[in-house]
Amino acid sequence: MSWKDNTRKVTPYVPGEQPKAGDVVKLNTNENPYPPAPGVADALRKLADDYAIMRKYPDTNATSLVDALSEFYNVPSDNIFVGVGSDDVLAMSFLTFFDSDRPVLFPDITYSFYEVWAETFRIPYKTVALKDDFTIDIKDYEQLNGGVVIANPNAPTSICLDIDSVEKIISSNKDSVVIIDEAYIDFGGVSALPLIDKYDNLLVVQTFSKSRSMAGARIGVAFGSPDIIASLKAVKFSINSYTMSHDSIRIGAAAASLNDRSYFTETVDRIINTRTEATRRLTEMGFEVLESSTNFLFAKHKTHKAVDIFNGLRDQNIYVRYFDKPRINDHLRITIGTPEEMDKLYSALEEILNR
Ligand SMILES: *Cc1c(COP(=O)(O)O)cnc(C)c1O
């Protein structure tokens, strides 16, 4: 007998590399290439003046962030839950809503953290194969289950499911909680957010990490019926009430981002334009590129192996994401960077493909 027999064994989620070297083109973790809204800098400067507040515990409800979200999305505050990135929000949601003997359903190709949380919390789950074209067949979600999780748009496929199909999944699973993870929704597709008034089993999760350029601030949000949000808060406050830092830190910065709608629209539009151009350029170079509703492309080359392209790019300090997994090991996931970063990618690809 050893302490090791009493230790929870988990295989952790592996995020994309964060290379230390200075001169890299980093297109591997779906970060936004543009800085956050300028008001965020003002909020951080104010923090220096207010630094003495650090001696106190923060507001557990992160009221000023919730109020800013309430105003931005036109949703009452009791429909809103915030956490330390959507990873925290999703982990809390798995723990709260998936306490059943029946399996939780999610696609076989999706955000790989879902499987890790299910394993960690010992939640029974069943992966459902996407169709060959990587789209979802909504009939697959009409079987008995203990919950459903759908990333929409999906990652790493970049494909968005239409809102009517999303609603059918929610309405055909009224006895389970359906989580729609909308990490990329601002880049395309229709949000399920308005459906929270109609379905009390729906939880819509979003993040400041992608479209708002604030991955480092760790801010995630969930929207749902007051009942579903109250359940989520009860579990969160049974683990650690103080995960969100003071208003003047994370929360002030987030509110500043929400308040600048034109900067948000402008940077999202810029990424969408670069995405259109990138799709065209990669297609010309012999890639098959899936139609993206996100800030990344999922592409497969007609003749060259994905792993070889991945390594060739890495040798030139250009990082994209390669998944050594069944069904997708012939694909690369490429985050949309600035036009200048993308130019470096195109030149490197041309050189690698012509070797
Ligand atoms: C990036 C991402 C997340 C996590 O985002 P954070 O808010 O940074 O924790 C969640 N789900 C999907 C599908 C993502 O791509």
The ligand as an SDF file (V2000), in Angstrom:
LIG
                    3D

 15 15  0  0  0  0  0  0  0  0999 V2000
  -10.0600   28.1750  -26.4000 C   0  0  0  0  0  0  0  0  0  0  0  0
  -11.2450   27.3020  -26.0780 C   0  0  0  0  0  0  0  0  0  0  0  0
  -11.7640   27.2090  -24.7820 C   0  0  0  0  0  0  0  0  0  0  0  0
  -11.0510   27.7600  -23.5770 C   0  0  0  0  0  0  0  0  0  0  0  0
  -10.9390   29.0730  -23.5060 O   0  0  0  0  0  0  0  0  0  0  0  0
  -10.4930   29.8360  -22.1750 P   0  0  0  0  0  0  0  0  0  0  0  0
  -11.6160   30.7750  -21.9720 O   0  0  0  0  0  0  0  0  0  0  0  0
   -9.2170   30.5040  -22.5460 O   0  0  0  0  0  0  0  0  0  0  0  0
  -10.3370   28.8840  -21.0450 O   0  0  0  0  0  0  0  0  0  0  0  0
  -12.9060   26.4890  -24.5770 C   0  0  0  0  0  0  0  0  0  0  0  0
  -13.5040   25.8260  -25.5860 N   0  0  0  0  0  0  0  0  0  0  0  0
  -13.0170   25.8490  -26.8310 C   0  0  0  0  0  0  0  0  0  0  0  0
  -13.7130   25.0870  -27.9040 C   0  0  0  0  0  0  0  0  0  0  0  0
  -11.8630   26.5770  -27.1100 C   0  0  0  0  0  0  0  0  0  0  0  0
  -11.3410   26.5490  -28.3380 O   0  0  0  0  0  0  0  0  0  0  0  0
  1  2  1  0
  2  3  1  0
  2 14  2  0
  3  4  1  0
  3 10  2  0
  4  5  1  0
  5  6  1  0
  6  7  2  0
  6  8  1  0
  6  9  1  0
 10 11  1  0
 11 12  2  0
 12 13  1  0
 12 14  1  0
 14 15  1  0
M  END
$$$$
